[in-house]
Amino acid sequence: MELGVMFHNILVALDGSPRSLVALEQAADLARSEHAHLALITVNETPWTHGVPESSLVRIFSDQAELAKQILGEAVAAVPRAARCQRVTGWGSPARVIIDQVETGGHDLVVLGSRGRGPLSSALLGSVGRDVLTHSPVPVMVVRGDATARPRAMAEERALAGSHR
């Protein structure tokens, strides 16, 4: 363990909302300063399947998996310094899946955006954030930020990242 380094393995929960991208920016900065590993997770709640035809279920699950992949991809595109990170997609109760990932992935910090309301809106709503805060075995950082002020800075970062290739 390095002296002065608090975190080695940071988990960022994303739901596709602008606030979760602000959380990712903060986590990426922290990971860089701490020389820590960064992992991103997005969670699909298991849909109600009772009475749904099997052919529809396949499409529903496929669409949700594609949306999760898109959310992770867009997050990395928006915050290029997070490009070299682990990407995890979970299924089930968002808080439970996030906590399970903390335990199985050896994470020592969870980072959440406050009150996300993106395409996977239930992933980081207040009750999920509270559940993660209450049950997480590691510290949880809830990033509150003005998501509307970030797009220009993120666009500038993408432009700079592209100019170094």
Buried (B, 14 or more C-beta within 10 A) or exposed (E): EEEEEEBBBBBBBBBBBBBBBBBBBBBBEBBEEBEBBBBBBBBBBEEEEEEEEEEEEEEBBEEBEEBBEEBBEBBBEBBBBBEEBEBBBBBEBBBBBBBBBBEEBEBBBBBBBBBBBBBBBBBBBEEBBEBBBEEBEBEBBBBEBEBEEBEEEBEEBBEEBEEEE
